[in-house]
């Protein structure tokens, strides 16, 4: 039987929901319910995703043995969810919330709660697929960026709440810092906690940090801090014009970033933001074609550096200009632990980073 050729763009339902899901009247009702702060589309164990309203009700899932999280959540009240949320409905809610009349009232403050999920196992098949997409060797040791993928739906639940101070639709991921405290084996089960901190003004809007902590048997083994920018269209921050960039260092490697990288990384990471997976989605958000995930570019750099990484380290990156798909990029390293990605033709910077 001939294999069906995959379409070169996503359908409208896939654009909004991720593959295979469509927006039903029940889904729309659930979104409106979440927006109004009432009970959502199901409590734990009924087969449905947990509503945003429930994640902000500290009595709904809080347990008596969460005191160990206190030191890792900056004093925020921990809310333990019974399972990792599904990312597809969260993106659907964010897209619908951006429509006129559907968005909730944004808060001026950070949420008081930290969200937690215990006992998250490593899916070895998904790990192997992730390794292939990002260029890592296939081993039982988790790449430093992989716990971010495991815990990302929990952070996404936090960010996609209707009253979160920065709306998910159109948010810009401007930086990420990961600290690996020790190697993590694929046979270990992780507990994840996430919270937001450091809401601050920015010349183009507001920035904040979303912290994600991975622990094994009460020991913190991994920590990620993602910095997000919520753009204010009325803000007039300085922008560099083409020709003002510093010259790109001579890169020892040229990488061809193919047109499928966005969809491939979405499949292995669960990050189905349409700006990375669809021409339609990219155009709606101001880009002529899809752009690569920032965390894919960080993972690809880390894979190239893997042979020289110690057992414990911190890797921090700043995301500069997006990588349009397809592209050719130049990867370069510096003696002091720095590394960078630039456009191979123009020298425009895509990412700068450092390992300590």
Buried (B, 14 or more C-beta within 10 A) or exposed (E): EEEEEEEEEBEEBBBBBBBEBEBEEEBEEBBEBBBEBEEBBBBEEEEBBBBBBBBBBEEBBBEEEBEEBEEBBEEBBBBBBEBBBBBBBBBBBBBBBBEEEBBBEEBEEBBEBBBBBBEBEBEEEBBBBBBEBBBBEEBEBBBBBBBBBBBBBBBBBBBBBBBBBBBBBBBBBBBBBBBBBEBBEBEBEBBBBBBBBEBEEBEBBBBBBBBBBBBBEEEBBBBBBBBBBBBBEEEEEEEEEEEEBEEBBEBEEEBEBEBBBBBBBBBBBBBBBBBBBBBBBBBBBEBEBBBBBBBBBBBBBBBBBBEEBEEEBBBBBBBBBBBBBBBEBBBBBEEEBEBBBBBBEEBBBBBBBBBE
